[in-house]
Amino acid sequence: MPFSKLGLSDELLKAINEQNYSAPYPIQIEAIPAILKGKDVVGIAQTGSGKTASFVLPILVLFQKTNQSTKNRHVKVLILVPTRELAIQIKAVFNDLGKYLPSKTKSLAIYGGVSINPQMIELQSVEILIATPGRLLELVSTKAVALSAVQLLVLDEADKMLNLGFKEELDKIFKLLPAKRQTLLYSATLSKEIETIHKNLLNQPI
């Protein structure tokens, strides 16, 4: 199945072509239509299997379809990741795939190990936030960002986040999110801990 059959706009298809994606990966064929229908998704996928584009592309489609604005510093999409490197990588994919879209969305990657003040300033008008859990909670505590308007939550490399000891931080973040939202969980493995998150957070996932 080509990308053109997955409900993507011409602008996205042009960007995909520039990235030399010849054909969608299996997880993209399964996940993109499900996400566009508003379904919760569990994706078991190794690194390099196309998982990042499988959620970035439908998120960009959804932003083109709605002009609904939210209050400043109230992000609409939250993507939780275990490492700074992954946060930066996902931000780059949003930039690369969204470059031709007529309506621009502001995304930002935040992570620890660097000064928090520039991140606080950059959070102005951000709609898509890619964050490591610890730094996100720091920014929430200073009221630099609010999570009460999140419409879509992505947990990327969820198994790695748990292995790195982020369970307590994740539980705190989950309590700050609206109950009514779409949730996507990506993991390389389906452990007992992942099963617990899956059952508690997701609603009849694909």
N, C-alpha and C positions, 0 to 999 in steps of 0.2 A: 504494500500500500504506500503511495507517495504522500509527502507532506501536504500536498494540495487537497487531499481528501479528509484532512483532519480538522477542518473548520477554521483555518488560519487565514489572516488577511494577506493581500498581495504584498503589503509592506513587510510583513513578517517573512513571507516566502522569499522575498528579495534578500533579506538579511541572512536567512538560512542558506540560501544558495552561495552567498559570499563566504560563509563559513565552511563551504565544501562538505556539507552533510549530504551524502548521496541518497540515503533513504532513512526513514525513521527506525530507531531501535525498537525492539518488542515492547519495552516499558512505555515508550512514547506512544505507540499505537494503542495500547490499553489505557494509559492514564490520561492523555490529553482530552479525549471525548468525555471521559467520566468527570474530570475536573470542570469542564465547560458546562456540564449538566448540573453542577453544584453538589456532586457526590463526594463523600469522604473517601479517601484512598489510602490503602496500605501498599507500599511498594518495597518489595524485597529485591535489592539491586546492589551489585558490587560497584566500586568506583570504576568509571570508564564505560558504564553501560548506558549512558545517555540520560541518567535520572535528572540531572539539573535542568536540562532543556525541557524535560517532561512536565515540570511545574512552572518554569519561567514563561514558556510560550503561552499556556492558557491564562496565566495571571495577566500577561500583557494584553491578551484578547479581552479579558473581562474589564480591564481598565479602559479600553477603547469603547466599550459598550455602555459605560455609566459615567455620567458627569457629576454624580452626587458628591458634593464637597463635604469635608468634615472639618472640625475645629483644628486650628494649628496645633501641632505636636500630638495629635491623636492619629496614630498610624492605622491604615486599613489592612495591611498585610504584614504579618510578623513571620520571619524565617529564622528559626533557632538552629545554631550550628555549634559544633564542639571546638572549633579552632579558628584563629585569626586567618590562617591561609585559606580555609574553605569560605569564610565570609567574603574575603577579597575576590576569590574566584567567582562566586555567585554574582557579586556586584558587577564583575566584568562581563558575565554572560547577559545580564540585564541590559548593559550598555550596548553590547554587540548586536543583540537580537532586536532591541527596541529602537535602533538608530534612525529608522525611516518612518516611524509612526507619527501621524499628524498631531496627536495629542501626547505630549511628553509627560511621563510620570517620574517623580523624583524618588530615587532609591539611595540608600545609605548603608554602608557596612560599619558596625561598631564592635569593638573588641578591647580587651584589656592590654596592658603592657605599653600603652601610650597615654599621653595626656588626655584627660577627660574633657577639658574645657573646649578645645576645637570641635569635639563631637557634640557637645551641648549646643554650640552655635549652629553647626551644620544640620541639626535636627529640625530647623525651621522648615515647614511645608513638606516634610518627608511623608510619603504615602506608603512606601515599601521599605521595611526595616529588616536588615539582616544582622543578627546579633549573637554574640556568645552570652550565655545566661548570666554570668557574674557581672559583666559590664552593664548589661541591660538593667539589672536590678539596681545598680548604682545610679543609673540615669533616671529610673523611675522614682527612686527615693529623693532625688533633687528636683522632681517635677519637670525635668527636661523633656520627658515623653510620657504619654498616657496610653494604656492598652485597652481602654473601655470601648473603643470603636473598632477593634480588630474584627474584620469579616472573614479572614482566611489565615489560618495558622499552618505553617510547614515545620515539621521536625525533620531535619536532615541529618543523616548518620546518627540516628537516635541511639543505637547500641553503643557507639563510641562516646556519646555524651554521658550515658550511664556508667560506662567503664572508667571515664575520667572523674567520676564522683559528682556529677551535676544533679543528682536526683533531688536533693533538697531545694536547690535553686529552681529547678523545673517545677516542682510542686508549688512553690511560691508564685511563679509566673502564671501557672494555670489558674490559680485563684483570682488573678487580676483580669482574666479574659472574660468576655461575654459568653454566656452559655450557648447562645445561638450564633453559630459560626460554622464555617467549613474547615475541616482539618485533614491534612495530608501527612502521613508518617512514612518516612523512608529509612530503611535499615538494611545492612548487609546480612544480618541474621535475625531470626525470630526467636529470641530467648524468652524465658519466663517473665522477665521484667518488661520486655517489649510487649508481650501479650497482655500484661496488666494495664499498661498505658493505653494500648489499643482498645481494650474493653471499657476503660473508664472515660476515655476522651473522644472516641470516634462513634459516629452514628451510622450503623449498617454500612460499613465501608466496602468498597469494591476491592 
